[in-house]
Amino acid sequence: MAQNLSSIGNQTGSTGTSGDNGSDDAVASMEAAFDRAIAKAAQVTEKRMEGGSALDAARTRLSN
């Protein structure tokens, strides 16, 4: 039984095509998802900081 060795080392990407196109698309998609997550985390942090500042100011007013 002979094996076909011509395709050894070739990888198929998410598109099912041989080569790096599928891998590149997957990496680009992951990078975009991480960029969106980082931006959202920055927005959440900013809102928490604003809320924390208002809370600190209210506590200061109450203690005076």
Buried (B, 14 or more C-beta within 10 A) or exposed (E): EEEEEEEEEEEEBEEEEEEEBBBEEEEEEEEEEEEEEEEEEEEEEEEEEEEEEEEEEEEEEEEE
